[in-house]
Amino acid sequence: MPECLLTAICCLALLVGCGPKLSSSDQVKRFEEAGPIATGTEVIGLGGVHQVGPYRVIPGDILEFQMPAVLRVISAEFSDWLKPVYGRRDYEPYLVRVSDRGTITLPIVGEVAIGGMTLSEIEALVIDAYYPKYVVNRPMVVCEVQKYQRENERVFTVMGLVRTPNAFPYPPDVQYNLMEALAYAGGLDMTADPHYVKVYRQDSSGEIVSATFSIESKSFLDAYAVAIKPGDVVYVDHTLHTRFNQFIAAVFSVRVGAYESIGD
């Protein structure tokens, strides 16, 4: 039995260097041209129109404003309360959903139209709404998207030899690379130690295109340059190398367990 096991290990060892063929430059170029994002940050704006550039809010988005707490006063009659108090952290979040009409309601000010605006444009609009009518100094206001309306429609999937395979949300205002996608899935299966990954995406005609990339330590910089787009499927598949590693790990695990049982 030991002789047979040794023979099998030697045969596998001779084959572990064989791996999938990396994609050619033409295949990678076609792969990069496919997918929903060409350049910049592509989002779906009002009326379902595709946009490239800074994210523009749409109805259903939930916005979070970091603004002075005094701006939350219900009545505009307390003008003294609205004067900034320096040296204090009297800022608090204010959550509001963008209505179907593309508007939000601000304390004191009331309803304002912000549909289709960028976050910086919204911040400027809110500041102008309060100053100088309600406050004596320009307040500091920061706006972020707390939840995207179309967040559930934008995902990327990581499968195969990773620790936590799953589908992950892809917010409209970010751009992930291959290494970041693998990190979302908990990293690679270190026992299998995969060296290659295949990424699938759909082109404009509906055809599935793919490209194979190396994720060996010497290729990490190249992997960081591979952009992952919404809808991509990242698949870390088995090779002879990974199966050999798992086989050896399983064999030694069994043998160590057997020796421990004998020792007991």
Backbone torsions as a table, in degrees:
resi	resn	phi	psi	omega
1	MET	NA	-47.0	178.0
2	PRO	-59.3	-36.3	-179.6
3	GLU	-65.5	-40.9	179.1
4	CYS	-64.8	-41.2	179.7
5	LEU	-64.1	-43.3	179.8
6	LEU	-62.8	-39.7	179.0
7	THR	-63.6	-42.7	-179.6
8	ALA	-64.1	-40.8	179.8
9	ILE	-64.6	-41.2	179.8
10	CYS	-64.4	-40.4	179.5
11	CYS	-64.6	-43.0	178.8
12	LEU	-65.5	-38.7	-178.5
13	ALA	-61.8	-32.2	179.3
14	LEU	-70.9	-19.8	-174.6
15	LEU	-104.4	-11.8	-173.6
16	VAL	-64.1	-22.0	179.3
17	GLY	-72.9	-13.9	179.9
18	CYS	-78.5	127.8	179.6
19	GLY	-139.0	175.0	179.4
20	PRO	-65.1	153.5	179.2
21	LYS	-77.8	129.7	178.4
22	LEU	-68.2	150.7	-178.7
23	SER	-67.6	144.4	177.9
24	SER	-73.5	168.7	179.9
25	SER	-62.1	-35.9	178.2
26	ASP	-67.4	-41.2	178.0
27	GLN	-64.5	-41.3	179.1
28	VAL	-65.8	-39.2	178.9
29	LYS	-62.7	-44.4	178.5
30	ARG	-64.8	-39.1	178.4
31	PHE	-62.4	-44.4	-178.2
32	GLU	-66.5	-31.6	-179.8
33	GLU	-75.2	-19.8	179.8
34	ALA	-80.6	166.9	174.8
35	GLY	101.7	168.2	-174.0
36	PRO	-76.5	-17.8	-176.9
37	ILE	-115.4	122.3	178.5
38	ALA	-93.1	-57.5	177.3
39	THR	-144.1	161.1	177.4
40	GLY	63.7	-149.9	178.7
41	THR	-114.6	110.3	-177.7
42	GLU	-92.6	131.9	179.5
43	VAL	-135.4	167.8	176.8
44	ILE	-104.7	112.3	-175.0
45	GLY	-93.2	-159.3	-179.3
46	LEU	-61.7	137.1	179.6
47	GLY	76.8	9.4	178.7
48	GLY	76.0	16.4	-179.0
49	VAL	-81.1	132.5	178.7
50	HIS	-74.8	136.2	-179.4
51	GLN	-129.5	150.9	174.8
52	VAL	-121.7	130.3	-178.8
53	GLY	130.7	-160.0	-179.7
54	PRO	-57.9	145.6	-177.8
55	TYR	-64.3	137.0	176.1
56	ARG	-115.5	127.8	-172.1
57	VAL	-66.9	152.2	179.1
58	ILE	-129.8	161.7	177.1
59	PRO	-55.0	136.3	-179.5
60	GLY	101.4	-21.4	175.2
61	ASP	-62.6	145.6	174.0
62	ILE	-107.0	120.2	-178.1
63	LEU	-101.3	145.9	174.8
64	GLU	-119.5	122.0	178.0
65	PHE	-104.9	130.3	167.8
66	GLN	-97.0	111.1	-173.6
67	MET	-144.1	157.8	179.2
68	PRO	-54.9	136.1	-177.7
69	ALA	-59.6	-29.6	-178.5
70	VAL	-66.1	-20.6	177.6
71	LEU	-72.2	-9.6	179.7
72	ARG	-87.5	2.0	179.3
73	VAL	-59.3	135.3	-174.2
74	ILE	-69.3	-35.0	-175.3
75	SER	-113.7	146.0	178.4
76	ALA	-83.7	2.0	-176.8
77	GLU	-74.9	-23.3	-175.8
78	PHE	-89.9	68.4	-174.0
79	SER	-63.9	-32.6	-179.9
80	ASP	-64.8	-30.4	-179.5
81	TRP	-69.5	-19.5	-172.9
82	LEU	-90.8	-1.0	178.1
83	LYS	-75.3	131.9	-179.1
84	PRO	-58.4	141.6	176.7
85	VAL	-112.9	106.8	-174.3
86	TYR	-78.7	150.3	179.6
87	GLY	86.6	2.7	179.6
88	ARG	-123.1	150.2	178.5
89	ARG	-97.4	71.8	-178.4
90	ASP	-102.5	44.5	174.3
91	TYR	-105.3	141.4	178.6
92	GLU	-146.2	156.4	-178.1
93	PRO	-76.7	148.6	175.7
94	TYR	-131.5	115.2	-178.0
95	LEU	-97.8	137.7	179.1
96	VAL	-152.5	142.1	178.6
97	ARG	-96.0	138.8	176.3
98	VAL	-72.7	125.3	-176.0
99	SER	-71.9	171.2	177.4
100	ASP	-62.0	-22.5	178.3
101	ARG	-87.6	-1.6	-179.6
102	GLY	81.8	29.1	-178.7
103	THR	-121.3	162.1	171.4
104	ILE	-131.8	160.3	178.1
105	THR	-109.9	122.5	179.1
106	LEU	-102.4	144.3	175.5
107	PRO	-55.1	137.2	179.2
108	ILE	72.1	-52.0	-173.6
109	VAL	-69.3	-44.1	-176.6
110	GLY	99.8	-148.9	-173.0
111	GLU	-83.9	133.3	175.7
112	VAL	-133.7	147.2	-179.2
113	ALA	-89.5	122.9	-179.8
114	ILE	-132.1	2.0	-178.5
115	GLY	-57.7	131.5	179.7
116	GLY	84.7	-0.5	179.8
117	MET	-88.4	155.6	171.6
118	THR	-81.0	167.7	-179.0
119	LEU	-64.0	-39.2	179.5
120	SER	-66.6	-35.9	177.4
121	GLU	-66.4	-38.8	178.5
122	ILE	-65.4	-43.2	178.6
123	GLU	-58.0	-45.3	-179.7
124	ALA	-64.8	-39.3	179.6
125	LEU	-63.9	-42.8	-178.9
126	VAL	-66.4	-42.5	178.7
127	ILE	-60.4	-44.8	179.5
128	ASP	-65.6	-28.2	179.7
129	ALA	-69.6	-29.4	-178.3
130	TYR	-95.3	-33.2	-174.1
131	TYR	-113.0	131.8	6.1
132	PRO	-99.1	10.7	-173.8
133	LYS	-64.7	-39.2	-173.7
134	TYR	-115.0	-18.2	-178.5
135	VAL	-131.6	153.5	-177.1
136	VAL	-86.4	-21.6	177.1
137	ASN	-124.3	151.4	179.8
138	ARG	-65.2	123.2	179.3
139	PRO	-78.7	158.2	174.6
140	MET	-94.8	124.4	-178.3
141	VAL	-129.5	130.7	177.2
142	VAL	-121.5	130.5	-178.3
143	CYS	-117.2	133.7	175.5
144	GLU	-134.8	156.6	174.5
145	VAL	-88.1	112.4	-179.0
146	GLN	-77.6	-33.4	176.7
147	LYS	-152.7	129.5	179.5
148	TYR	-85.3	138.7	178.2
149	GLN	-61.7	-38.9	-176.3
150	ARG	-98.8	18.5	-176.0
151	GLU	-59.4	-40.8	-176.8
152	ASN	-70.0	-16.1	179.5
153	GLU	-87.8	-11.5	-176.6
154	ARG	-115.7	102.7	-179.7
155	VAL	-138.7	161.3	166.3
156	PHE	-128.9	153.0	-173.6
157	THR	-120.8	137.7	175.9
158	VAL	-121.8	126.2	-176.0
159	MET	-134.0	167.6	174.1
160	GLY	95.8	-136.8	-171.9
161	LEU	-83.2	61.9	173.9
162	VAL	-127.5	166.0	-174.4
163	ARG	-74.4	-40.1	-178.3
164	THR	-133.9	77.0	178.4
165	PRO	-61.8	138.2	-177.2
166	ASN	-174.7	174.8	170.8
167	ALA	-99.4	136.7	-173.9
168	PHE	-124.8	142.4	-179.7
169	PRO	-65.4	148.1	179.6
170	TYR	-124.7	90.8	-179.4
171	PRO	-59.1	151.3	-176.7
172	PRO	-67.8	-20.9	-172.7
173	ASP	-103.2	22.8	178.4
174	VAL	-131.3	167.0	175.5
175	GLN	-138.4	115.3	-178.5
176	TYR	-95.4	151.8	171.5
177	ASN	-110.5	177.4	-174.0
178	LEU	-61.5	-43.2	-179.0
179	MET	-65.6	-36.3	177.0
180	GLU	-67.0	-38.7	177.9
181	ALA	-62.1	-42.6	178.2
182	LEU	-66.1	-35.4	178.8
183	ALA	-65.7	-37.4	176.9
184	TYR	-59.3	-31.8	-179.4
185	ALA	-88.4	16.5	177.0
186	GLY	84.7	4.7	-178.9
187	GLY	90.3	177.9	-176.7
188	LEU	-78.9	157.9	171.9
189	ASP	-71.0	106.5	-173.3
190	MET	-71.0	-23.3	176.4
191	THR	-69.3	-47.1	179.5
192	ALA	-71.0	-32.6	178.5
193	ASP	53.6	60.0	-179.3
194	PRO	-68.3	149.8	-179.3
195	HIS	-114.9	-6.6	-175.4
196	TYR	-136.7	152.4	176.9
197	VAL	-141.9	143.8	179.3
198	LYS	-115.7	133.2	-179.4
199	VAL	-116.2	128.4	179.8
200	TYR	-108.5	140.3	172.1
201	ARG	-151.5	164.8	-176.4
202	GLN	-103.7	134.9	178.2
203	ASP	-89.8	-178.3	-174.8
204	SER	-63.7	-23.8	179.5
205	SER	-87.1	-2.8	-179.5
206	GLY	93.9	-3.9	-180.0
207	GLU	-78.2	141.6	177.5
208	ILE	-84.9	123.3	176.1
209	VAL	-115.7	156.7	-177.7
210	SER	-146.0	163.8	176.5
211	ALA	-148.2	143.5	179.7
212	THR	-106.6	130.5	-177.1
213	PHE	-125.0	151.9	175.8
214	SER	-87.2	138.8	176.5
215	ILE	-124.6	28.7	172.9
216	GLU	-68.9	162.2	-176.6
217	SER	-56.2	-36.2	-178.9
218	LYS	-76.5	-8.5	-179.0
219	SER	-111.4	9.1	-176.5
220	PHE	-57.6	-41.6	-179.0
221	LEU	-62.5	-38.2	177.3
222	ASP	-65.5	-39.0	-179.5
223	ALA	-65.6	-33.9	177.4
224	TYR	-65.1	-24.3	-177.9
225	ALA	-85.2	-7.6	-179.6
226	VAL	-84.6	113.7	-179.1
227	ALA	-80.4	133.7	174.0
228	ILE	-100.3	135.7	-176.3
229	LYS	-115.6	158.7	176.9
230	PRO	-55.1	135.0	-178.9
231	GLY	94.1	-12.7	-179.5
232	ASP	-65.2	148.6	171.6
233	VAL	-118.4	116.4	179.4
234	VAL	-97.7	118.5	-175.1
235	TYR	-121.8	115.9	176.8
236	VAL	-96.0	97.0	-172.0
237	ASP	-90.7	164.5	175.3
238	HIS	-71.7	146.9	167.1
239	THR	-129.4	176.8	176.2
240	LEU	-59.9	-34.6	178.9
241	HIS	-61.7	-47.6	-177.5
242	THR	-70.5	-38.2	179.3
243	ARG	-67.0	-38.1	177.1
244	PHE	-62.5	-44.6	179.8
245	ASN	-62.0	-43.4	179.2
246	GLN	-68.0	-36.2	178.3
247	PHE	-63.4	-47.4	179.7
248	ILE	-62.7	-42.1	179.8
249	ALA	-62.4	-41.1	179.9
250	ALA	-67.3	-40.6	-179.6
251	VAL	-62.9	-48.3	-178.7
252	PHE	-67.7	-31.7	177.5
253	SER	-65.3	-42.9	179.1
254	VAL	-65.8	-44.8	-177.0
255	ARG	-66.9	-40.4	177.9
256	VAL	-64.3	-40.6	177.8
257	GLY	-62.5	-39.2	179.6
258	ALA	-65.8	-43.4	178.9
259	TYR	-62.9	-38.7	179.3
260	GLU	-65.1	-37.7	178.4
261	SER	-65.3	-39.4	179.4
262	ILE	-66.7	-39.3	-179.9
263	GLY	-64.4	-34.0	178.4
264	ASP	-69.8	NA	NA
